[in-house]
Amino acid sequence: MGCSTTVVKYLVFFFNLVFAIAGAGLLALGILLKLKNDDIQNFIPDKYHLGLPPILLIAIGSVIFVTAFFGCCGAIKESTCMLTTFAIILLTLLIVQIAIAAYAFLQVGDTADLRSSVTQVVDKSFNQYNSSKAVQEEFDFLQSFLHCCGVDGVHDWKWEGGKLPNSCCSSNKNCTVAATNAYKDGCGDKAYKWFKNGLDLLGILAVAIATIEIIGAIFALCLSSSIKNQLRREAYA
């Protein structure tokens, strides 16, 4: 095998190690976001389908991790079949990544509408705080998780003596409007930023992984072609 082919072989192998690590990272991130999103699912406006990104990350991370196996084995065993399969899977994933990036871009295209929709959902839950135990628990979690208080701020709570729910304070007890440990930011804005940042992250990851997939597919096809040419030369020798 020529020097150039050997170099490409080990480049493909190294690339797939990185690819496998990236896949495992996406899988872990997807699981983490899924757990967090499940906790605040009721504050996600239905029309934005913001519960979908974690599922996509889990699925793509799993596929990438398995795909990296084909690439590693194909490079080490110098299997043109496995390398070609690897390249095809990468190109297929590339199309999916482009679709995801477009989805994320379209979802955050109208940020004013997203902010308004999220704030409306948060405001609705806030108004039901004293009438439903389930809503109360959900809103308390939202305040504790996002370090926020009320819809627009601490002064949304009109309780006697300036008292606030314990979830509005970092110490989770003896919370008042004047307390230094009270969260000052409103949950409407905090929830909006949480969801928007999640969609931005999804779009960035989609573009980054798509770039890696293009490079990986090119390396795999070059190595496969080099191996085939080497086999032809040996056959005619």
Secondary structure, 3 states (H helix, E strand, C coil): CCHHHHHHHHHHHHHHHHHHHHHHHHHHHHHHHHHHHHHCHHHCCHHHCCCHHHHHHHHHHHHHHHHHHHHHHHHHHCCHHHHHHHHHHHHHHHHHHHHHHHHHHHHCCCHHHHHHHHHHHHHHHHHCCCCCHHHHHHHHHHHHHHCCCCCCEHHHCCCHHHECCHHHECCCCCCECCCCCECCECHHHHHHHHHHHHHHHHHHHHHHHHHHHHHHHHHHHHHHHHHHHHHHHHHHC
